[in-house]
């Protein structure tokens, strides 16, 4: 399941208005090896994002993480806490 659907299920919110979101916490949301093209398009919608947390998603690469000019911090922990 894509990040967007899992995030909607977790917070039970409509994610159409994401322009004001400055921090996105995806910790343990889903187990994925890489960021898919659809996940990349979803993340590109967060135009004001300054911080993203990708802890314990199972990522082996951040190659497809989109370029977000406002992004200042990426948290990525791959092993047990």
Buried (B, 14 or more C-beta within 10 A) or exposed (E): EBBBEBBEEEEEEEBEEBEEBEEBBBEBBBEBEBBEEEBBEBBEBBEBBBBBBBBBBEBEEEEEBBEBEEBEEEEEEEEEE
